[in-house]
Amino acid sequence: MKPIKLFFALLCMVPLFTACVFEDDAVLERGIVLENALSDYDLWYVDIHRTTGTGEVPFLSRAFTISFINNTLYANNNIVDIGYTGNGYGIPVGSYTTFDGLLRANHDIDGNHDFEVFQLSPNQIRLYNYRENVSYYLIGYQSNNFDYDKLFYDNIEYFLQEFIAWKKTATIGGISNPFDAENYLQFTPENNTTFYSSQDTFGTNIDLIDWSYVGGYEIFDVLDSEDLKILTLNYDGGDIEEFELSVINDETIRLYHYTTATTYDFSGRGFIQYLKAGQAAVKKTPAVRNNNRKRTQVKRRTKMRKN
């Protein structure tokens, strides 16, 4: 079914209870206007993995969600603390207006961007920026039914990057193995493939951790499971460790080690709060890495869960 431009509704002002029907049988009920369509939902999830086109609009590439509230544009640029920052809407990043069927976003840093808006379903829209030739796909939610699981697992690589370090806080069961000595992990935001680890003792200041081990990592989708991932750590020395990865909350992950049946809990330390372009604030530590982080499409391979 082809999408319908929201502003076409203005051409279909027909008697009450009558629908506007287009040639492809898509229906857009009378009375829907662009402003109402944008403000009908508290949060619009930016499904970055569906983005199409050749360019980008930076503030949309940074945001996990955006909100349109009384001509103020809000964005959640972090997964951590989402649902709490700005009462769930995130931080104000600019303003917006609607006119002649177009959405104009005036971002505090990125400036003006105009979008044509297409309605794909009652709670899904496509924003098309003709200057950059790029389309972003947004899914609308009310704040009380937002799909946090989808957010975390769809963007797990970015969640792992939002802390300077992940500190091991529990080792449960299993057989003794070399990974027992790995007390800290780090997933850097410069790319989605490099990790560091450390055997420094607990209590080490995160700014002083000796990241003595490095390698590449990959996250796999799990067949028939939307709330579980598989993480492989490929150490430069040749060792490979494989885990089931699950999210406990917005600062705790759980790794189940396949080979030894050991469960490890890691908690985030040194939260990096991404604000607007060129701005980042780090709680509890002054170190900042890549404060212009943007999301890109992540294409994962799929594995079957091991029994």
C-alpha positions as CSV (number, residue, x, y, z in Angstrom):
1,M,0.0,0.0,0.0
2,K,1.4,3.4,-1.0
3,P,1.7,6.0,1.8
4,I,-0.5,9.0,1.7
5,K,0.7,12.6,2.3
6,L,-0.9,13.9,5.4
7,F,-1.6,17.3,3.8
8,F,-3.8,15.6,1.2
9,A,-6.4,15.5,3.9
10,L,-6.9,19.2,3.5
11,L,-8.2,18.5,0.0
12,C,-10.8,16.0,1.3
13,M,-13.1,18.0,3.5
14,V,-16.3,16.1,2.9
15,P,-19.4,15.6,5.0
16,L,-19.2,14.2,8.5
17,F,-18.4,10.4,8.7
18,T,-17.2,10.4,5.1
19,A,-13.8,9.1,4.3
20,C,-11.3,10.2,1.7
21,V,-10.4,7.2,-0.5
22,F,-7.5,7.2,-3.0
23,E,-6.9,5.0,-6.0
24,D,-4.8,2.5,-4.1
25,D,-7.6,2.0,-1.5
26,A,-5.6,3.7,1.2
27,V,-8.0,5.6,3.5
28,L,-7.2,8.8,5.4
29,E,-10.1,9.9,7.6
30,R,-11.4,13.5,7.3
31,G,-10.3,16.1,9.7
32,I,-6.7,14.7,10.1
33,V,-4.2,17.6,9.7
34,L,-0.5,17.5,10.0
35,E,-0.2,19.3,13.3
36,N,-2.7,16.9,14.9
37,A,-1.0,13.9,13.4
38,L,2.4,14.9,14.9
39,S,1.1,15.8,18.3
40,D,-1.3,12.8,18.7
41,Y,1.6,10.7,20.0
42,D,3.9,11.6,22.9
43,L,6.9,9.9,21.5
44,W,8.0,9.1,17.9
45,Y,10.6,6.3,17.8
46,V,13.1,6.9,15.0
47,D,13.6,3.5,13.4
48,I,17.0,4.3,12.0
49,H,17.4,0.8,10.6
50,R,14.7,1.5,8.0
51,T,16.2,4.8,6.8
52,T,16.5,5.1,3.1
53,G,18.2,7.6,0.8
54,T,21.6,9.0,0.2
55,G,22.0,11.9,2.8
56,E,21.2,12.5,6.4
57,V,19.6,15.0,8.7
58,P,22.0,15.1,11.7
59,F,19.6,15.6,14.6
60,L,17.4,12.7,13.4
61,S,20.4,10.5,13.0
62,R,21.3,11.2,16.7
63,A,17.8,10.8,18.2
64,F,16.2,7.6,19.4
65,T,12.9,9.4,19.9
66,I,11.5,12.9,19.0
67,S,8.4,14.6,20.3
68,F,6.3,17.5,18.9
69,I,4.8,19.5,21.8
70,N,3.4,23.0,21.5
71,N,5.8,23.9,18.7
72,T,8.8,22.7,20.7
73,L,10.9,19.9,19.4
74,Y,12.2,17.4,21.9
75,A,14.7,14.5,21.4
76,N,16.0,11.6,23.4
77,N,19.6,11.1,22.3
78,N,20.4,8.5,24.9
79,I,18.9,5.2,25.8
80,V,20.0,5.4,29.4
81,D,17.5,7.3,31.5
82,I,15.0,7.3,28.7
83,G,11.6,7.6,30.2
84,Y,12.9,10.0,32.8
85,T,14.9,12.7,31.0
86,G,12.6,15.7,30.4
87,N,9.6,13.7,31.8
88,G,10.3,11.1,29.1
89,Y,10.4,13.5,26.2
90,G,14.1,14.1,26.4
91,I,15.7,17.5,26.0
92,P,14.4,20.5,24.0
93,V,16.4,20.8,20.8
94,G,14.6,23.3,18.8
95,S,11.2,24.3,17.4
96,Y,8.9,23.3,14.6
97,T,6.0,24.6,12.5
98,T,3.6,23.1,10.0
99,F,2.6,25.0,6.9
100,D,1.4,24.1,3.4
101,G,1.5,20.5,4.3
102,L,5.1,20.6,5.3
103,L,6.9,20.1,8.6
104,R,9.7,22.6,9.2
105,A,12.1,21.7,12.1
106,N,14.3,24.5,13.3
107,H,17.0,22.7,15.2
108,D,19.2,24.8,17.6
109,I,22.4,23.5,16.0
110,D,21.5,22.0,12.7
111,G,19.2,24.8,11.5
112,N,16.1,24.5,9.4
113,H,15.0,21.3,7.7
114,D,11.8,20.9,5.8
115,F,10.0,17.5,5.5
116,E,7.2,16.1,3.5
117,V,5.2,13.8,5.8
118,F,3.6,10.6,4.7
119,Q,1.3,8.5,6.9
120,L,2.0,4.8,6.5
121,S,-0.4,3.5,9.2
122,P,-2.3,5.0,12.1
123,N,0.9,5.3,14.2
124,Q,3.7,5.3,11.5
125,I,4.9,8.1,9.4
126,R,7.7,8.8,6.9
127,L,9.6,12.1,7.0
128,Y,11.2,12.9,3.6
129,N,13.8,15.6,3.3
130,Y,14.2,16.5,-0.4
131,R,17.4,18.5,0.0
132,E,19.2,15.5,1.6
133,N,17.2,12.9,-0.3
134,V,16.6,10.9,2.8
135,S,13.6,9.3,4.5
136,Y,13.2,8.6,8.2
137,Y,10.6,6.2,9.5
138,L,8.9,7.0,12.8
139,I,6.6,4.9,15.0
140,G,4.3,6.8,17.4
141,Y,3.7,5.8,21.0
142,Q,2.0,7.2,24.0
143,S,4.4,7.5,26.9
144,N,2.5,4.8,28.9
145,N,2.9,2.2,26.2
146,F,6.3,2.9,24.7
147,D,8.1,-0.2,23.7
148,Y,11.3,0.0,25.7
149,D,12.3,-3.5,24.9
150,K,12.3,-2.8,21.2
151,L,14.4,0.4,21.8
152,F,17.0,-1.5,23.9
153,Y,17.4,-4.6,21.7
154,D,17.1,-2.8,18.3
155,N,19.9,-0.4,19.4
156,I,21.9,-2.6,21.7
157,E,25.3,-1.5,20.2
158,Y,24.5,2.1,21.1
159,F,23.3,1.2,24.6
160,L,26.7,-0.5,25.3
161,Q,28.5,2.7,24.2
162,E,26.7,4.9,26.7
163,F,29.0,4.1,29.6
164,I,32.8,4.6,29.9
165,A,33.1,1.1,31.4
166,W,31.0,-1.9,32.3
167,K,32.0,-3.3,35.7
168,K,31.4,-6.9,36.6
169,T,29.1,-7.0,39.6
170,A,28.3,-10.7,39.9
171,T,29.5,-14.1,38.8
172,I,26.9,-16.9,39.1
173,G,27.5,-20.6,38.8
174,G,29.4,-22.3,36.0
175,I,32.9,-23.7,35.7
176,S,36.0,-21.6,36.5
177,N,37.4,-20.1,33.3
178,P,39.8,-17.3,32.1
179,F,36.9,-14.8,31.6
180,D,36.4,-14.9,35.4
181,A,39.3,-12.5,35.6
182,E,37.9,-9.9,33.2
183,N,36.4,-7.3,35.5
184,Y,35.7,-4.4,33.1
185,L,34.5,-4.1,29.5
186,Q,34.3,-1.1,27.2
187,F,32.5,-0.7,23.9
188,T,33.7,2.4,22.2
189,P,31.4,4.7,20.1
190,E,33.9,5.4,17.5
191,N,32.6,2.3,15.7
192,N,30.4,-0.7,16.4
193,T,33.1,-3.4,16.3
194,T,35.8,-2.6,18.9
195,F,35.8,-3.6,22.5
196,Y,38.4,-3.4,25.3
197,S,38.7,-5.4,28.6
198,S,40.6,-5.1,31.8
199,Q,41.6,-7.3,34.7
200,D,42.1,-4.3,37.0
201,T,40.9,-4.8,40.6
202,F,37.4,-3.7,41.6
203,G,37.3,-0.1,42.9
204,T,39.7,1.1,40.2
205,N,38.8,4.7,39.1
206,I,37.3,4.3,35.6
207,D,39.6,7.0,34.3
208,L,42.6,5.0,35.4
209,I,41.6,1.5,34.1
210,D,44.3,-0.2,32.1
211,W,42.5,-1.5,29.0
212,S,45.1,-4.1,28.3
213,Y,43.0,-6.3,26.1
214,V,41.4,-5.4,22.8
215,G,39.5,-7.1,20.0
216,G,36.5,-7.0,17.8
217,Y,33.0,-7.9,18.8
218,E,29.8,-8.8,17.0
219,I,26.2,-8.9,18.1
220,F,23.8,-11.4,16.5
221,D,20.0,-11.5,16.5
222,V,18.6,-14.7,17.9
223,L,16.2,-16.7,15.8
224,D,12.6,-16.4,17.1
225,S,13.6,-14.2,20.0
226,E,13.3,-10.4,20.2
227,D,14.6,-10.0,23.8
228,L,17.9,-11.8,23.5
229,K,21.1,-11.3,21.6
230,I,24.3,-13.3,21.1
231,L,27.6,-11.5,21.8
232,T,31.0,-12.7,20.5
233,L,34.2,-11.2,21.8
234,N,37.1,-11.9,19.4
235,Y,40.3,-11.1,21.2
236,D,43.3,-9.9,19.2
237,G,45.3,-12.8,20.7
238,G,43.0,-15.3,19.1
239,D,40.6,-16.2,21.9
240,I,36.9,-16.1,21.2
241,E,34.2,-15.9,23.9
242,E,30.5,-16.2,23.2
243,F,27.6,-15.2,25.4
244,E,23.9,-14.8,25.5
245,L,23.3,-11.1,26.1
246,S,20.2,-9.8,27.8
247,V,19.3,-6.4,29.3
248,I,18.3,-6.3,32.9
249,N,17.7,-2.5,33.2
250,D,19.1,0.7,31.7
251,E,22.4,0.2,33.6
252,T,22.8,-3.6,33.9
253,I,23.5,-6.3,31.3
254,R,23.7,-10.1,31.8
255,L,26.1,-12.3,29.9
256,Y,25.6,-16.1,29.9
257,H,28.8,-17.9,28.9
258,Y,28.0,-20.8,26.7
259,T,31.1,-22.8,27.2
260,T,31.1,-22.9,31.0
261,A,27.4,-22.1,31.8
262,T,28.6,-19.1,33.9
263,T,26.4,-16.0,34.2
264,Y,28.0,-12.6,34.6
265,D,26.3,-9.3,35.5
266,F,27.9,-6.0,34.4
267,S,26.8,-2.5,35.5
268,G,27.5,0.6,33.6
269,R,30.0,3.2,35.1
270,G,30.5,6.7,33.8
271,F,27.3,7.5,31.9
272,I,27.8,9.6,28.8
273,Q,24.8,11.9,28.2
274,Y,24.7,13.0,24.5
275,L,23.0,16.4,24.2
276,K,23.0,18.4,21.0
277,A,25.7,18.3,18.3
278,G,29.1,19.0,19.8
279,Q,27.8,18.6,23.4
280,A,28.2,15.8,25.8
281,A,28.1,15.5,29.6
282,V,29.6,12.6,31.5
283,K,28.3,11.9,35.0
284,K,31.0,11.1,37.5
285,T,33.9,11.4,35.1
286,P,35.2,14.2,32.9
287,A,36.3,11.9,30.0
288,V,34.3,12.3,26.8
289,R,34.6,10.2,23.6
290,N,33.0,11.1,20.3
291,N,30.4,13.6,21.4
292,N,29.0,13.8,17.9
293,R,27.8,10.3,17.9
294,K,25.2,9.4,15.2
295,R,23.3,6.3,14.7
296,T,23.6,4.3,11.4
297,Q,21.8,1.3,10.2
298,V,23.0,-1.9,11.9
299,K,22.7,-5.1,9.9
300,R,23.1,-8.1,12.1
301,R,23.5,-11.7,11.3
302,T,21.2,-14.3,12.9
303,K,22.1,-17.3,15.0
304,M,20.1,-20.0,16.7
305,R,20.1,-20.1,20.5
306,K,22.2,-22.9,21.9
307,N,20.6,-25.3,24.3
